[in-house]
Amino acid sequence: MPKMKTHKGTAKRFTFTGSGKLVSAMGQRGHFRRRKSTRLLQSLDKMQGVHKSTEDRVLRGLPYRKKHAR
């Protein structure tokens, strides 16, 4: 049976924390940054946990997640 391929777009957008939670970076950072407040941009820098309803879809694109998760 051939190897399963990792969806590279998913691999670039999502990571695992040390405890195994799935997190992603927040959006709204790339466009019109000058008119957004500094405090808002600082809060958008943080990683955000993935919602449970979306997690199954994301994990389908990462077939070898257990191998790379800590």
PyMOL commands that set and color helices and strands:
alter all, ss='L'
color gray80, all
select helices_A, chain A and resi 8-13+38-44+52-60+65-68
alter helices_A, ss='H'
color red, helices_A
select strands_A, chain A and resi 14-16+22-25+47-49
alter strands_A, ss='S'
color yellow, strands_A
deselect
rebuild
show_as cartoon
